[in-house]
Amino acid sequence: MEKDYRSAPKRFWQTVRRLRRGRQQLAHTVYSGDGELLTSTEAIVGRWKEYFEELLNPTNAHSEEEPELGGLGMDCPISGAEVAEVVKQLHSGGAPGADEVRPGYLKAMDVVGLSWLTRLYNIAWSSGAVPREWQTGVVVPIFKKGDLRVCSNYRGITLLSLPGKVYSKVLERRVRSIVESQIEEEQCGFRPGRGTVDQLYTLARVMEGAWEFAQPIHMCFVDLEKAYDRVPRGTLWGTLQEYGVGGFLLRAIQSLYQRSVSLVRIAGSKSDLFPIAWSSGAVPREWQTGVVVPIFKKGDLRVCSNYRGITLLSLPGKVYAKVLERRVRSIVESQIEEEQCGFRPGRGTVDQLYTLARVMEGAWEFAQPIHMCFVDLEKAYDRVPRGTLWGTLQEYGVGGFLLRAIQSLYQRSVSLVRIAGSKSDLFPVRVGLRQGCPLSPVLFITFMDRISRRSRGVECVEFGGRRISSLLFADDVVLLASSSSDLQLLLGRFAAECEAAGMRISTSKSETMVLDRKRVACHLRVGGEVLPQVEEFKYLGVLFTSEGRRDREIDRRIGSASAVMRTLSRSVVGKRELSQKARLSIYRSIYVPILTYGHELWVMTERTRSRIQAAEMSFLRRVAGLSLRDRVRSSDIREGLGVEPLLLRIERSQLRWFGHLVRMPPGRLPGEVFRACPAGRRPPGRPRTRWRGYISNLVRERLGVLPEELVDKAGERTAWSSLVGMLPPRPGPG
């Protein structure tokens, strides 16, 4: 492992993640749809294909299926002899196309290779579809005459895929056998046994005889502009049918022209396909193909629904999608409501976590009840109806070439499942967004914003003059109201809008919670089913309780980090051959993030500080190869490892977040609730320490800044950053 850490860091971290998870890896057996246990690789791969095909193509979804083609005749399939004859006649020096396949590759094929090539051609023949490479041309400009700097003085020669040219030649032979006898004798171009000499001699002989016998001849030499490039394809298909070319043969010819694209190669450089994809509304087939990798979530390893499918997409396609994403975001970003923080620049989970924590903190302080519903949408990404999505984008101002370019990524999209090195067959995906696509997040939040807008009413929680009825982070939704009846109305409208948009609320995973000093029941219904009421809920990875306390979450974080420490200590950190530097990398990248996630919201007491410090030192002792029996001071261990105290790191981060809130512009929800003062009267008794009061005490005790100066100092970014950097470590037991 130490060697991997130095020379192959990716492999090192893959090993660490695997050891951290233990033996929870993809099952070698899964259940079939009928509950039968499958053990063979073929059956397992087939089951995964079946599962994701059903998941990504729900029968009740708003799908846009492509029309089936009617009868296409009984044309015979392509024979191996036809393919072998065409390959034999290839010129060895031919230039390769976009796929860089050269004639020598095909000419070197034996009988087995040619049989596979024949099989590929018959798939294209029977399906009426060809690989995208066969439709992609590399245009090489060839100078004709005139000014070298004028593009129109060049003729474009298109280099095509060699396997595609072999397929075209097979089709050409079949077409010629039908039309050759019908072509008039006056045409000598591209016909066997004829050439330019035939026409030259015919014209010369006619002129010679006319001159000899004094017979005048009037001639017009006609030039058709860009004749090859100007043939209307619709007219061409009609002409071929008139000449008797139809059925499978005509469809096979058309397949070579459907969504055909080109790029230009000049002086060794190539233009990219992106402008062509943009203007044509068509993209390479590979960009529409996803490889689904099942990732285990929790539960029985043998149940397919306990896995999340992560889709791996073409990298050039993702670059193209990212370009589109930037254009879409420039249009819709200003229209997305403030309550949505998912997949938006300058926003993150901390924004929503702080907003909810602050609202609950203020409501508890002034004895104002809050009724909450944490809504879970079933397979939200995979259930977005594409027709509804296109309409939503048009409502938000996305149309024209941009909308067509987005749609091209989804037209006839397909996927396959990869598991344990095996791959399933391709299956179509007609519903949902593409997992792993850079464009999908902005499409999804736009789709969700429409649902949120349409479901909004007067029901809400008022906090210092700000009305808050929902918080969204992508599909993680919290609905808030001041009473159970108001929350039921809000939830009913939200559920109706979800249903109208093709989405569905999971009643088994959605839960309600009430923040009130008295125990209050909250019975919410969705479609006749009652949602469970809970005393605590984990929202965006942070535990919220019905009493609004934070100490439970801090204890849970320490427990989670300790469990990870024990696992890593046995499998990785305890290995003697692993260097101290590698162990510290594990500490910083795995242990610390688990322990400190959501720390911006914490109000730490002496008890929590002591527990955090103990958890920190427990791991660092293992990194240093020490134990409590060695009786080495904590400060000496940190100094030896070059690690600053974790408590200092947490407190500095909290102060940075405080400064961020102070400087947050008007309209931003976290800043609004930070500055707001909720209405009401405090009940008798000692109030809890508020987060802002905790920060104020921290700065006064450690930096000597008075509470009345705090906001002004935090408002100056550079000065505040310098001040935070000066925060000294908290004195500890050593």
VENLIN-V213982 format. One record per residue. N is the residue number from 1. RES is the residue in one letter. NEAR is the number of other ideal C-beta (glycine too) atoms within 8 Angstrom. Layout:
# VENLIN-V213982
N;RES;NEAR / N;RES;NEAR
This chain:
# VENLIN-V213982
1;M;11 / 2;E;9 / 3;K;7 / 4;D;11 / 5;Y;12 / 6;R;5 / 7;S;4 / 8;A;7 / 9;P;7 / 10;K;6 / 11;R;8 / 12;F;12 / 13;W;9 / 14;Q;8 / 15;T;11 / 16;V;12 / 17;R;8 / 18;R;8 / 19;L;11 / 20;R;12 / 21;R;8 / 22;G;6 / 23;R;4 / 24;Q;6 / 25;Q;7 / 26;L;9 / 27;A;7 / 28;H;6 / 29;T;8 / 30;V;12 / 31;Y;11 / 32;S;10 / 33;G;7 / 34;D;4 / 35;G;5 / 36;E;6 / 37;L;8 / 38;L;11 / 39;T;7 / 40;S;6 / 41;T;7 / 42;E;6 / 43;A;10 / 44;I;16 / 45;V;13 / 46;G;9 / 47;R;14 / 48;W;15 / 49;K;13 / 50;E;9 / 51;Y;12 / 52;F;13 / 53;E;10 / 54;E;8 / 55;L;10 / 56;L;13 / 57;N;13 / 58;P;9 / 59;T;4 / 60;N;3 / 61;A;11 / 62;H;9 / 63;S;9 / 64;E;7 / 65;E;5 / 66;E;5 / 67;P;4 / 68;E;4 / 69;L;6 / 70;G;4 / 71;G;3 / 72;L;9 / 73;G;7 / 74;M;4 / 75;D;9 / 76;C;4 / 77;P;7 / 78;I;9 / 79;S;8 / 80;G;8 / 81;A;6 / 82;E;10 / 83;V;15 / 84;A;9 / 85;E;8 / 86;V;12 / 87;V;13 / 88;K;7 / 89;Q;5 / 90;L;12 / 91;H;5 / 92;S;7 / 93;G;4 / 94;G;9 / 95;A;5 / 96;P;9 / 97;G;16 / 98;A;10 / 99;D;10 / 100;E;6 / 101;V;10 / 102;R;8 / 103;P;11 / 104;G;7 / 105;Y;9 / 106;L;13 / 107;K;10 / 108;A;5 / 109;M;10 / 110;D;5 / 111;V;5 / 112;V;7 / 113;G;8 / 114;L;13 / 115;S;9 / 116;W;8 / 117;L;14 / 118;T;12 / 119;R;8 / 120;L;9 / 121;Y;13 / 122;N;10 / 123;I;8 / 124;A;15 / 125;W;11 / 126;S;8 / 127;S;6 / 128;G;11 / 129;A;6 / 130;V;10 / 131;P;10 / 132;R;10 / 133;E;12 / 134;W;13 / 135;Q;13 / 136;T;16 / 137;G;12 / 138;V;14 / 139;V;12 / 140;V;12 / 141;P;11 / 142;I;8 / 143;F;7 / 144;K;7 / 145;K;4 / 146;G;6 / 147;D;5 / 148;L;6 / 149;R;3 / 150;V;7 / 151;C;5 / 152;S;4 / 153;N;10 / 154;Y;9 / 155;R;6 / 156;G;9 / 157;I;8 / 158;T;9 / 159;L;12 / 160;L;11 / 161;S;13 / 162;L;16 / 163;P;14 / 164;G;15 / 165;K;10 / 166;V;15 / 167;Y;13 / 168;S;10 / 169;K;9 / 170;V;13 / 171;L;12 / 172;E;8 / 173;R;10 / 174;R;9 / 175;V;12 / 176;R;8 / 177;S;6 / 178;I;10 / 179;V;11 / 180;E;9 / 181;S;4 / 182;Q;7 / 183;I;7 / 184;E;4 / 185;E;3 / 186;E;4 / 187;Q;7 / 188;C;9 / 189;G;5 / 190;F;2 / 191;R;9 / 192;P;4 / 193;G;3 / 194;R;7 / 195;G;5 / 196;T;6 / 197;V;6 / 198;D;9 / 199;Q;8 / 200;L;8 / 201;Y;8 / 202;T;8 / 203;L;8 / 204;A;8 / 205;R;8 / 206;V;9 / 207;M;9 / 208;E;8 / 209;G;9 / 210;A;11 / 211;W;8 / 212;E;6 / 213;F;6 / 214;A;6 / 215;Q;7 / 216;P;5 / 217;I;7 / 218;H;4 / 219;M;4 / 220;C;4 / 221;F;4 / 222;V;4 / 223;D;4 / 224;L;6 / 225;E;5 / 226;K;6 / 227;A;7 / 228;Y;5 / 229;D;5 / 230;R;8 / 231;V;8 / 232;P;6 / 233;R;7 / 234;G;6 / 235;T;8 / 236;L;9 / 237;W;10 / 238;G;8 / 239;T;8 / 240;L;13 / 241;Q;10 / 242;E;6 / 243;Y;9 / 244;G;8 / 245;V;11 / 246;G;8 / 247;G;9 / 248;F;11 / 249;L;12 / 250;L;12 / 251;R;11 / 252;A;12 / 253;I;12 / 254;Q;10 / 255;S;11 / 256;L;14 / 257;Y;8 / 258;Q;8 / 259;R;7 / 260;S;9 / 261;V;13 / 262;S;10 / 263;L;14 / 264;V;11 / 265;R;11 / 266;I;7 / 267;A;3 / 268;G;4 / 269;S;6 / 270;K;7 / 271;S;7 / 272;D;6 / 273;L;12 / 274;F;9 / 275;P;8 / 276;I;10 / 277;A;15 / 278;W;8 / 279;S;7 / 280;S;8 / 281;G;9 / 282;A;7 / 283;V;11 / 284;P;14 / 285;R;8 / 286;E;9 / 287;W;12 / 288;Q;13 / 289;T;13 / 290;G;14 / 291;V;12 / 292;V;15 / 293;V;11 / 294;P;13 / 295;I;8 / 296;F;10 / 297;K;7 / 298;K;4 / 299;G;6 / 300;D;5 / 301;L;9 / 302;R;8 / 303;V;9 / 304;C;10 / 305;S;5 / 306;N;10 / 307;Y;10 / 308;R;6 / 309;G;12 / 310;I;10 / 311;T;13 / 312;L;9 / 313;L;14 / 314;S;9 / 315;L;6 / 316;P;10 / 317;G;14 / 318;K;12 / 319;V;9 / 320;Y;14 / 321;A;13 / 322;K;10 / 323;V;9 / 324;L;13 / 325;E;12 / 326;R;8 / 327;R;9 / 328;V;16 / 329;R;9 / 330;S;6 / 331;I;10 / 332;V;13 / 333;E;9 / 334;S;4 / 335;Q;8 / 336;I;10 / 337;E;7 / 338;E;6 / 339;E;11 / 340;Q;13 / 341;C;12 / 342;G;12 / 343;F;7 / 344;R;10 / 345;P;4 / 346;G;3 / 347;R;7 / 348;G;5 / 349;T;9 / 350;V;10 / 351;D;11 / 352;Q;14 / 353;L;14 / 354;Y;15 / 355;T;13 / 356;L;12 / 357;A;13 / 358;R;12 / 359;V;14 / 360;M;12 / 361;E;12 / 362;G;15 / 363;A;16 / 364;W;12 / 365;E;11 / 366;F;11 / 367;A;11 / 368;Q;10 / 369;P;11 / 370;I;14 / 371;H;14 / 372;M;13 / 373;C;14 / 374;F;12 / 375;V;11 / 376;D;8 / 377;L;13 / 378;E;9 / 379;K;8 / 380;A;11 / 381;Y;11 / 382;D;11 / 383;R;15 / 384;V;16 / 385;P;12 / 386;R;14 / 387;G;8 / 388;T;12 / 389;L;12 / 390;W;10 / 391;G;8 / 392;T;11 / 393;L;15 / 394;Q;10 / 395;E;7 / 396;Y;11 / 397;G;8 / 398;V;11 / 399;G;7 / 400;G;5 / 401;F;8 / 402;L;11 / 403;L;12 / 404;R;9 / 405;A;12 / 406;I;14 / 407;Q;11 / 408;S;11 / 409;L;17 / 410;Y;9 / 411;Q;7 / 412;R;6 / 413;S;13 / 414;V;11 / 415;S;14 / 416;L;14 / 417;V;16 / 418;R;11 / 419;I;12 / 420;A;7 / 421;G;4 / 422;S;9 / 423;K;7 / 424;S;13 / 425;D;5 / 426;L;8 / 427;F;13 / 428;P;9 / 429;V;11 / 430;R;11 / 431;V;14 / 432;G;11 / 433;L;11 / 434;R;13 / 435;Q;12 / 436;G;10 / 437;C;12 / 438;P;8 / 439;L;14 / 440;S;12 / 441;P;11 / 442;V;12 / 443;L;14 / 444;F;15 / 445;I;15 / 446;T;14 / 447;F;13 / 448;M;12 / 449;D;12 / 450;R;12 / 451;I;13 / 452;S;14 / 453;R;8 / 454;R;8 / 455;S;11 / 456;R;8 / 457;G;8 / 458;V;3 / 459;E;10 / 460;C;12 / 461;V;12 / 462;E;10 / 463;F;12 / 464;G;12 / 465;G;5 / 466;R;10 / 467;R;6 / 468;I;15 / 469;S;13 / 470;S;13 / 471;L;12 / 472;L;16 / 473;F;10 / 474;A;11 / 475;D;10 / 476;D;10 / 477;V;11 / 478;V;13 / 479;L;13 / 480;L;14 / 481;A;15 / 482;S;11 / 483;S;8 / 484;S;13 / 485;S;6 / 486;D;12 / 487;L;18 / 488;Q;10 / 489;L;11 / 490;L;17 / 491;L;13 / 492;G;8 / 493;R;12 / 494;F;16 / 495;A;11 / 496;A;9 / 497;E;11 / 498;C;12 / 499;E;9 / 500;A;6 / 501;A;11 / 502;G;10 / 503;M;12 / 504;R;8 / 505;I;14 / 506;S;9 / 507;T;9 / 508;S;4 / 509;K;6 / 510;S;13 / 511;E;11 / 512;T;15 / 513;M;14 / 514;V;14 / 515;L;12 / 516;D;9 / 517;R;5 / 518;K;4 / 519;R;4 / 520;V;8 / 521;A;7 / 522;C;11 / 523;H;7 / 524;L;12 / 525;R;9 / 526;V;11 / 527;G;7 / 528;G;4 / 529;E;7 / 530;V;6 / 531;L;12 / 532;P;6 / 533;Q;10 / 534;V;9 / 535;E;5 / 536;E;10 / 537;F;10 / 538;K;7 / 539;Y;12 / 540;L;8 / 541;G;7 / 542;V;11 / 543;L;9 / 544;F;13 / 545;T;9 / 546;S;10 / 547;E;6 / 548;G;12 / 549;R;6 / 550;R;10 / 551;D;8 / 552;R;10 / 553;E;13 / 554;I;13 / 555;D;9 / 556;R;9 / 557;R;13 / 558;I;12 / 559;G;8 / 560;S;10 / 561;A;13 / 562;S;10 / 563;A;8 / 564;V;12 / 565;M;14 / 566;R;8 / 567;T;11 / 568;L;15 / 569;S;10 / 570;R;6 / 571;S;8 / 572;V;14 / 573;V;12 / 574;G;8 / 575;K;7 / 576;R;4 / 577;E;5 / 578;L;11 / 579;S;7 / 580;Q;8 / 581;K;7 / 582;A;12 / 583;R;13 / 584;L;11 / 585;S;9 / 586;I;13 / 587;Y;13 / 588;R;8 / 589;S;8 / 590;I;12 / 591;Y;13 / 592;V;11 / 593;P;8 / 594;I;11 / 595;L;14 / 596;T;12 / 597;Y;9 / 598;G;12 / 599;H;9 / 600;E;10 / 601;L;13 / 602;W;12 / 603;V;9 / 604;M;10 / 605;T;7 / 606;E;5 / 607;R;6 / 608;T;11 / 609;R;11 / 610;S;8 / 611;R;11 / 612;I;15 / 613;Q;13 / 614;A;8 / 615;A;13 / 616;E;12 / 617;M;10 / 618;S;10 / 619;F;13 / 620;L;14 / 621;R;12 / 622;R;13 / 623;V;12 / 624;A;11 / 625;G;4 / 626;L;8 / 627;S;5 / 628;L;5 / 629;R;4 / 630;D;6 / 631;R;4 / 632;V;8 / 633;R;6 / 634;S;11 / 635;S;8 / 636;D;8 / 637;I;14 / 638;R;12 / 639;E;7 / 640;G;7 / 641;L;11 / 642;G;5 / 643;V;8 / 644;E;7 / 645;P;12 / 646;L;12 / 647;L;14 / 648;L;12 / 649;R;11 / 650;I;13 / 651;E;12 / 652;R;11 / 653;S;11 / 654;Q;13 / 655;L;14 / 656;R;10 / 657;W;11 / 658;F;10 / 659;G;14 / 660;H;8 / 661;L;11 / 662;V;11 / 663;R;9 / 664;M;9 / 665;P;6 / 666;P;5 / 667;G;5 / 668;R;9 / 669;L;11 / 670;P;12 / 671;G;12 / 672;E;12 / 673;V;16 / 674;F;12 / 675;R;6 / 676;A;11 / 677;C;5 / 678;P;11 / 679;A;7 / 680;G;7 / 681;R;5 / 682;R;8 / 683;P;6 / 684;P;3 / 685;G;4 / 686;R;2 / 687;P;7 / 688;R;6 / 689;T;6 / 690;R;10 / 691;W;10 / 692;R;7 / 693;G;8 / 694;Y;11 / 695;I;12 / 696;S;10 / 697;N;8 / 698;L;11 / 699;V;11 / 700;R;11 / 701;E;6 / 702;R;10 / 703;L;9 / 704;G;5 / 705;V;9 / 706;L;7 / 707;P;6 / 708;E;4 / 709;E;8 / 710;L;12 / 711;V;7 / 712;D;7 / 713;K;11 / 714;A;11 / 715;G;9 / 716;E;8 / 717;R;7 / 718;T;6 / 719;A;8 / 720;W;13 / 721;S;10 / 722;S;8 / 723;L;11 / 724;V;11 / 725;G;7 / 726;M;7 / 727;L;11 / 728;P;6 / 729;P;8 / 730;R;10 / 731;P;3 / 732;G;10 / 733;P;3 / 734;G;5
